[in-house]
Amino acid sequence: MQRAINIRKFVLLLPCIILYVFAMAQTQKRWTIAPSAGTIFAHSVDVENTKGSTPIGIQLDYSWQHTDSNSFQTFSSLPFQGVSLSAFHFDNTILGNGYTLAYYLEPQLRIGKRAGIAFPAAIGLSYLTNPYNPKTNAGNNSYSTHFIVYLGLSLQPYVQINKNLQLGLSASYRHVSNSGIKLPNRGVNWITAELTARYFIKPQIDVQQIIKHHKQYKSKKQNRFDVCMFGASRSINSESSARYGVYGAGLLRSWQTGATHALTLGAEAYNDIGAGRRMKNDGIEGRSSIRSGLMFGHEFLWGKFRFSQQVGIYVFDQTPYYSSWYHRWGLLYGLNKHISAGFVIKAHKHVAAFPDVRLVYSFLKYTKS
């Protein structure tokens, strides 16, 4: 009798189990269109000729949200990921137009059942139509190459109209720069407001119960000691096409503090041959082109990807051209358990110095979360 009751319960629960497993395994997909308008932020005297420009543009996104356990373990949540294609007219003959292809990651904060706030962060590549040219566009101190790195960060409150449609507003900060690969390179910074309309290909599902299910499984925290080698190539002025090498090494200690967060402390030393050449051109003798610094910062741990932000201070720097502190922004990909590769951009205040390519070896130690 008891066995018959158990079988009956199982039969009654089976459809619920099947639906739940289906929800756990499926991927949500959506399209987004967002017209925008904004204003350029003239962040230094060199780009005062762009002040007051009011760029307009339009952006088209395709995005997806995986709901499986591997995705949750990677991000400690279930964010949307996507690719966007955008076009901007900068309302300035010096800057011309821009076209961008970018990847973005979008965590969300839900507010009730029908509203929320999205926080997409994007990185990509832009094509700009009117770079610096000493003869035809000498006033462009913002960028000097057609292809240029794009970064974007948005705040997007939204309302769910029905299971397939979301409408919202958005405020975005956008930046393009060639990271100092070629000068001049002050970058373009602009702030925009958007109207967003998102269409879900299939009716949207509520992932909150899926997230609660994933949270019951604990993971181990990872502490690392990294050794890295890096190199870069940079120019030292806009009048010459000559390029100079940068090569160095670094150490870093990383302590994981949460499912996707870690704190870091590091040290580095490198030889900036371009700085040495610049000092020689300026008649400065007897100074070294070697620089070293101490850094502290933070990492986002997203599966095989690590996105780092660091602030550093020089402990040895005889060059007269830079501030006493700097910051680095990096993206590394794990090739296997111990070896990673990627790039890191270095900047002084709002001006990018150079991007480097690096190879990292990690010594690992795990602790219980």
C-alpha positions in Angstrom: 0.0 0.0 0.0 2.8 2.4 1.0 4.7 1.6 -2.2 1.6 2.4 -4.3 1.2 5.8 -2.6 4.9 6.6 -3.2 4.5 5.6 -6.9 1.4 7.8 -7.2 3.3 10.8 -5.6 6.2 10.2 -8.0 3.8 10.2 -11.0 2.1 13.4 -9.8 5.4 15.1 -9.2 7.1 13.9 -12.5 5.7 16.7 -14.7 6.9 19.3 -12.2 10.4 17.7 -12.1 10.6 17.6 -15.9 9.5 21.3 -16.2 12.1 22.3 -13.5 14.9 20.4 -15.2 14.0 21.9 -18.5 14.1 25.4 -17.0 17.5 24.6 -15.4 19.0 23.6 -18.8 17.4 26.2 -21.1 18.9 29.4 -22.4 16.9 32.6 -22.7 17.6 34.7 -25.8 16.5 38.3 -26.6 17.0 41.2 -29.0 17.4 44.8 -27.9 17.2 48.1 -29.8 18.3 51.4 -28.2 18.4 54.8 -29.9 20.5 57.3 -27.9 21.7 60.9 -27.6 24.4 62.4 -25.4 27.2 64.8 -24.8 31.0 64.6 -25.1 33.0 65.1 -21.9 36.1 67.2 -22.8 38.4 65.8 -20.1 41.6 67.8 -20.9 42.7 71.0 -22.6 44.0 69.0 -25.6 40.4 68.0 -26.5 38.6 71.3 -25.8 37.7 71.4 -29.5 35.2 68.5 -28.9 33.4 70.2 -26.0 29.7 70.8 -26.6 29.3 68.1 -29.2 26.1 66.1 -28.9 26.5 62.6 -30.4 23.5 60.6 -31.5 23.5 56.9 -32.2 21.6 53.6 -32.3 22.6 50.2 -30.8 21.3 46.7 -31.6 22.0 43.8 -29.2 21.6 40.0 -29.2 22.0 38.5 -25.8 21.5 35.2 -24.0 21.2 33.9 -20.4 22.3 30.4 -19.5 20.6 28.9 -16.4 22.8 25.8 -15.8 25.0 25.1 -12.8 28.2 25.7 -14.7 27.1 29.3 -15.6 26.2 29.9 -12.0 29.6 28.7 -10.8 31.3 30.9 -13.2 29.5 34.1 -12.3 27.9 33.3 -8.9 24.7 34.5 -10.6 22.9 34.1 -13.9 23.8 37.3 -15.9 22.9 37.9 -19.5 25.8 38.0 -22.0 25.6 39.5 -25.4 27.0 41.2 -28.4 26.1 44.7 -29.6 26.5 46.6 -32.8 26.3 50.4 -32.6 26.7 53.4 -34.8 27.4 57.0 -33.6 27.6 60.4 -35.3 29.8 62.5 -33.0 28.3 65.9 -34.2 31.9 67.1 -34.7 33.8 67.3 -38.0 37.1 66.6 -36.2 35.8 63.3 -34.7 33.5 62.0 -37.5 31.5 58.8 -37.0 32.1 55.6 -35.0 31.0 52.0 -35.4 31.4 49.5 -32.6 31.2 45.7 -32.1 31.3 44.8 -28.4 30.7 41.9 -26.0 29.0 42.7 -22.7 28.1 41.0 -19.4 24.9 42.1 -17.7 24.2 41.4 -14.0 20.7 42.4 -12.9 18.9 43.5 -9.7 15.3 42.4 -9.7 12.7 44.7 -8.1 9.5 42.7 -7.6 8.2 40.5 -10.4 7.9 43.1 -13.2 10.8 45.5 -12.8 14.6 45.6 -12.3 17.9 47.3 -13.0 20.5 46.0 -15.4 24.2 46.9 -15.2 25.8 45.9 -18.5 29.6 46.3 -18.9 31.0 46.2 -22.4 34.4 45.8 -24.1 34.9 45.8 -27.9 36.5 47.3 -31.0 35.4 50.5 -32.7 36.1 51.8 -36.2 36.3 55.6 -36.3 36.3 57.5 -39.5 38.5 60.6 -39.0 41.7 59.9 -37.1 44.5 62.4 -36.6 46.3 63.4 -39.7 49.0 66.2 -39.7 47.8 67.5 -43.0 44.0 66.9 -43.1 42.9 66.6 -39.5 45.6 68.1 -37.3 43.1 69.1 -34.6 42.2 65.6 -33.7 44.0 64.9 -30.4 41.4 62.3 -29.4 42.5 59.4 -31.6 45.0 58.6 -34.3 44.0 55.1 -35.6 40.9 53.9 -37.3 40.5 50.9 -35.1 40.3 51.6 -31.4 39.3 49.9 -28.1 35.8 50.5 -26.8 34.7 50.4 -23.1 31.1 51.0 -21.9 29.2 50.9 -18.6 25.4 51.4 -18.3 22.6 51.7 -15.7 19.4 50.4 -17.2 16.1 50.4 -15.1 13.4 48.5 -16.9 9.7 47.3 -16.7 8.4 44.0 -17.9 5.4 44.8 -20.1 4.6 41.1 -20.8 6.5 37.8 -21.0 8.1 38.8 -24.3 8.7 42.6 -24.0 10.7 44.8 -21.7 10.9 48.6 -22.0 13.3 50.8 -20.1 15.7 53.8 -19.9 19.4 53.8 -19.8 22.3 56.0 -18.8 25.7 55.1 -20.2 29.4 56.1 -20.0 31.3 55.3 -23.2 35.0 55.5 -23.9 37.3 54.8 -26.9 41.1 54.9 -26.9 43.9 53.1 -28.7 45.7 52.7 -25.3 48.7 54.7 -26.4 49.6 52.5 -29.3 49.9 55.6 -31.5 49.8 59.3 -30.6 48.0 61.6 -30.1 45.5 59.5 -28.0 43.5 61.5 -25.5 40.5 59.3 -26.2 36.8 60.2 -26.6 34.5 60.1 -23.6 30.8 60.6 -23.9 27.7 60.2 -21.8 24.4 59.0 -23.4 20.8 58.4 -22.5 18.9 55.6 -24.3 15.4 54.2 -24.7 15.6 50.4 -24.6 13.2 47.9 -26.0 14.0 44.2 -25.4 12.2 41.3 -27.1 12.5 37.8 -25.7 12.4 35.2 -28.5 10.5 32.9 -26.1 8.5 34.0 -23.0 10.8 35.1 -20.3 11.2 32.7 -17.3 11.8 33.7 -13.7 15.2 32.5 -12.7 15.1 33.3 -9.0 14.1 29.8 -8.0 16.9 28.4 -10.2 19.4 30.7 -8.5 18.2 29.6 -5.0 18.8 25.9 -6.1 22.3 26.7 -7.3 23.2 28.5 -4.1 22.9 25.4 -2.0 26.1 24.0 -3.5 29.2 25.4 -1.9 32.5 25.9 -3.8 36.1 26.2 -2.7 38.0 29.5 -2.5 41.2 29.9 -4.5 44.3 31.7 -3.3 47.0 32.3 -6.0 50.6 33.3 -6.3 51.2 34.5 -9.9 54.5 35.0 -11.8 54.2 36.9 -15.1 56.2 38.1 -18.0 54.9 40.9 -20.3 55.8 43.0 -23.3 54.5 45.9 -25.3 55.3 48.3 -28.2 54.6 52.0 -28.0 55.3 55.3 -29.8 56.6 58.4 -28.0 55.2 61.3 -30.1 52.8 62.0 -33.0 55.5 63.2 -35.4 57.3 59.9 -35.7 56.1 56.4 -36.6 59.0 54.8 -34.7 58.0 52.3 -32.0 59.9 51.2 -28.9 59.6 48.1 -26.7 58.5 47.6 -23.2 59.4 44.4 -21.4 59.2 43.3 -17.8 58.0 40.8 -15.1 55.8 40.9 -12.1 54.6 39.0 -9.0 51.0 39.0 -7.6 49.2 37.5 -4.6 45.5 37.0 -4.9 43.1 36.2 -2.0 39.6 35.1 -3.1 37.0 36.8 -0.8 33.8 35.7 -2.5 32.4 33.5 -5.3 33.6 36.0 -8.0 35.8 38.4 -6.1 39.5 38.5 -5.0 41.8 41.1 -3.5 45.3 41.4 -4.9 48.8 42.7 -3.9 51.6 42.8 -6.5 54.9 44.2 -7.6 56.4 44.7 -11.0 59.6 46.0 -12.8 60.0 46.8 -16.5 62.3 48.6 -19.0 60.5 51.3 -21.0 62.8 51.8 -23.9 60.5 54.5 -25.3 60.9 56.6 -22.2 64.7 56.2 -22.4 64.6 57.4 -26.0 62.4 60.4 -25.1 64.8 61.4 -22.3 67.7 61.2 -24.8 65.9 63.4 -27.3 65.2 65.9 -24.6 68.9 66.0 -23.5 68.3 64.3 -20.2 71.4 62.2 -19.3 72.2 59.7 -16.6 68.7 58.5 -15.9 67.4 54.9 -16.1 64.4 53.8 -18.2 63.7 51.0 -15.8 60.6 51.5 -13.6 59.1 49.5 -10.8 56.0 49.7 -8.7 53.8 48.2 -6.0 50.1 47.6 -6.7 46.9 46.6 -4.9 43.6 45.9 -6.5 40.6 43.7 -7.1 39.7 40.8 -9.5 36.4 39.6 -10.9 36.7 35.8 -11.2 34.5 34.6 -14.1 35.4 31.0 -14.8 38.4 30.9 -17.0 38.3 34.8 -17.3 39.8 37.2 -14.8 39.1 40.9 -15.0 41.5 42.9 -12.8 41.7 46.5 -11.7 44.9 47.8 -9.9 46.2 51.0 -8.5 50.0 51.3 -8.3 52.7 53.6 -7.0 56.2 53.9 -8.3 59.0 52.9 -6.0 61.7 53.5 -8.7 61.1 55.9 -11.5 63.7 58.4 -12.9 61.7 59.5 -15.9 60.3 63.1 -15.5 57.1 62.5 -17.6 54.6 60.7 -15.4 52.7 61.0 -12.2 53.8 59.1 -9.1 50.8 56.7 -9.3 49.1 54.8 -12.1 46.4 52.2 -12.7 46.1 49.0 -14.7 43.1 47.2 -16.2 43.5 43.6 -17.3 41.7 40.6 -18.9 43.3 37.2 -18.6 42.1 33.8 -19.9 43.1 30.5 -18.3 44.7 28.2 -20.8 44.8 25.4 -18.2 44.9 25.2 -14.4 48.2 27.0 -14.0 48.8 29.1 -17.2 46.9 32.2 -18.3 47.4 34.7 -21.1 45.9 38.1 -21.9 46.4 41.8 -21.9 46.7 44.6 -19.4 46.3 48.4 -20.1 48.3 50.8 -18.1 47.3 54.5 -17.6 48.4 57.6 -15.8 45.3 59.5 -14.6 43.0 59.7 -17.7 45.7 59.1 -20.3 46.5 55.5 -21.4 50.2 54.7 -21.5 50.3 51.3 -23.3 48.7 47.9 -23.4 50.8 44.9 -22.8 50.5 41.2 -23.6 51.4 38.8 -20.8 51.8 35.2 -19.9 51.1 34.2 -16.3 51.9 31.0 -14.2 49.8 30.5 -11.1 50.7 28.5 -7.9 47.3 27.5 -6.4 46.0 26.7 -2.9 42.3 26.0 -2.1 40.4 26.6 1.1 36.9 25.9 2.1 34.3 28.6 1.4 
